[in-house]
Amino acid sequence: MNIDPMLLEILACPCEHHAPVQPDSPDPATASALVCTRCRTSFPVRDDIPVMLLDEATPGPQGVGADLSPGQ
């Protein structure tokens, strides 16, 4: 995955809470998706383009928008 770091800073989960997203791997070169930091919904990245559509996403363990952030 090759996404501009500036773009990663502004991307957010499209659920009502708009939490930031981060690569699904600590090494961005091996990442294949972006994951919401709040609900753990996973968004695919295809040809280095994030697909930030809920219809294309894999919901987190408790669903889209659930608060699973650290400390909760």
Rosetta silent file (secondary structure, phi, psi, omega in degrees, C-alpha in Angstrom):
SEQUENCE: MNIDPMLLEILACPCEHHAPVQPDSPDPATASALVCTRCRTSFPVRDDIPVMLLDEATPGPQGVGADLSPGQ
SCORE:     score description
SCORE:     0.000 S_00000001
   1 L     0.000  131.299 -179.007    0.000    0.000    0.000 S_00000001
   2 L  -129.221   85.672 -179.633    1.389    3.341   -0.999 S_00000001
   3 L  -114.810  134.578  178.962   -0.806    6.129    0.403 S_00000001
   4 L   -55.915  128.444  179.567    0.451    9.652    0.986 S_00000001
   5 H   -56.199  -31.869  177.936    0.909   10.213    4.754 S_00000001
   6 H   -66.320  -36.073  177.422   -0.903   13.558    4.463 S_00000001
   7 H   -68.071  -41.865  178.367   -3.944   11.750    3.055 S_00000001
   8 H   -58.975  -33.090  179.967   -3.834    9.220    5.905 S_00000001
   9 H   -66.081  -29.317 -176.300   -3.960   12.108    8.383 S_00000001
  10 H  -102.412  -13.414  178.937   -7.302   13.349    7.030 S_00000001
  11 L   -69.081  142.529  179.450   -9.041   10.051    6.206 S_00000001
  12 E  -144.183  155.843  175.727  -11.738    9.006    8.658 S_00000001
  13 L   -60.660  135.321 -178.387  -14.278    6.233    9.053 S_00000001
  14 L   -78.187    3.917  176.218  -17.493    7.264    7.293 S_00000001
  15 L   -69.011  175.802 -174.632  -19.652    6.159   10.245 S_00000001
  16 L   -62.832  -17.632 -177.219  -21.303    8.859   12.327 S_00000001
  17 L   -92.321  -18.346  176.427  -18.285    9.207   14.653 S_00000001
  18 L    51.945   46.501  178.020  -15.688    9.892   11.915 S_00000001
  19 L   -73.226  153.626  177.635  -12.776    8.348   13.815 S_00000001
  20 E   -63.574  158.980  175.632   -9.326    8.283   12.175 S_00000001
  21 E  -116.495  158.226  177.933   -8.167    5.214   10.251 S_00000001
  22 E  -142.667  157.847  178.259   -4.757    3.542   10.230 S_00000001
  23 E   -59.383  149.777 -178.831   -3.082    0.812    8.134 S_00000001
  24 L   -78.146    1.712  179.243   -3.877   -2.771    9.191 S_00000001
  25 L  -137.430  145.376  177.498   -0.175   -3.535    9.506 S_00000001
  26 L   -61.089  -27.112  177.649    2.638   -1.721   11.335 S_00000001
  27 L   -99.051  104.933 -177.707    4.558   -1.778    8.040 S_00000001
  28 L   -54.721  -25.540  179.986    2.537    0.309    5.535 S_00000001
  29 L   -67.042  -27.411 -179.550    4.247   -1.523    2.659 S_00000001
  30 L  -100.908   -3.299 -179.083    2.527   -4.779    3.667 S_00000001
  31 L   -70.326  146.940  179.200   -0.836   -3.258    4.638 S_00000001
  32 L  -126.479   -0.981 -178.423   -3.859   -4.093    2.506 S_00000001
  33 E  -154.099  165.871  172.499   -6.590   -2.177    4.345 S_00000001
  34 E  -112.025  138.453 -174.950   -7.301    0.791    6.582 S_00000001
  35 E  -120.209  134.056  177.790   -8.900    0.130    9.967 S_00000001
  36 E   -66.524  134.250 -179.538  -11.047    2.508   12.010 S_00000001
  37 L   -75.715  -12.253 -179.973   -9.421    3.315   15.353 S_00000001
  38 L   -98.650  -54.631 -172.297  -12.834    3.359   17.052 S_00000001
  39 L  -108.117   -3.288  179.052  -14.914    0.466   15.695 S_00000001
  40 L    64.351   20.904  172.307  -12.226   -1.602   13.905 S_00000001
  41 L   -67.671  138.620 -174.901  -14.173   -1.561   10.641 S_00000001
  42 E  -109.204  130.557 -179.595  -11.767   -2.440    7.827 S_00000001
  43 E  -113.767  126.458 -178.187  -11.700   -0.615    4.487 S_00000001
  44 E   -68.852  154.308  172.566   -9.925   -2.209    1.506 S_00000001
  45 E  -118.920  119.588 -178.172   -7.203   -0.433   -0.429 S_00000001
  46 E  -118.781  124.011 -178.327   -7.209   -1.255   -4.140 S_00000001
  47 L    53.601   42.238  179.739   -4.431   -0.073   -6.428 S_00000001
  48 L    65.092   19.631  177.934   -3.275    2.271   -3.629 S_00000001
  49 E  -117.157  117.989  178.275   -6.740    3.866   -3.465 S_00000001
  50 E   -69.039  132.710  178.031   -8.659    3.562   -0.168 S_00000001
  51 L  -100.327   94.853 -172.579  -12.251    2.428   -0.679 S_00000001
  52 L   -95.627   46.693  179.158  -13.984    4.319    2.140 S_00000001
  53 L  -109.634  131.194 -179.848  -17.500    3.018    1.481 S_00000001
  54 H   -62.077  -30.356  178.081  -19.421    1.229    4.222 S_00000001
  55 H   -65.830  -25.072 -179.237  -20.902   -1.106    1.586 S_00000001
  56 H   -99.019   -6.098 -174.408  -17.371   -2.296    0.725 S_00000001
  57 L   -85.115  159.829  171.383  -16.099   -2.432    4.327 S_00000001
  58 E  -102.890  113.790 -177.314  -15.759   -5.352    6.705 S_00000001
  59 L   -59.132  150.975  176.021  -17.538   -4.345    9.937 S_00000001
  60 L   -67.577  176.733 -175.335  -15.612   -4.460   13.195 S_00000001
  61 L   -59.478  -26.972  179.604  -16.335   -7.155   15.809 S_00000001
  62 L  -115.896   14.789  177.117  -19.264   -5.216   17.293 S_00000001
  63 L    99.898  167.375 -179.423  -20.405   -3.481   14.116 S_00000001
  64 L   -67.762  129.680  176.349  -19.765   -0.187   12.401 S_00000001
  65 L    90.476   -9.112  179.083  -19.490    2.725   14.809 S_00000001
  66 L   -66.512  144.132 -178.186  -19.145    0.680   18.031 S_00000001
  67 L   -85.994   99.860  177.513  -16.645    2.167   20.467 S_00000001
  68 L  -115.794   18.546 -178.676  -13.765   -0.313   20.699 S_00000001
  69 L   -64.619  155.447 -179.138  -11.053    2.309   21.122 S_00000001
  70 L   -55.606  138.122  178.480   -8.338    1.600   23.720 S_00000001
  71 L    87.103    1.282 -179.870   -9.465    2.215   27.283 S_00000001
  72 L  -104.802    0.000    0.000  -13.150    1.728   26.503 S_00000001
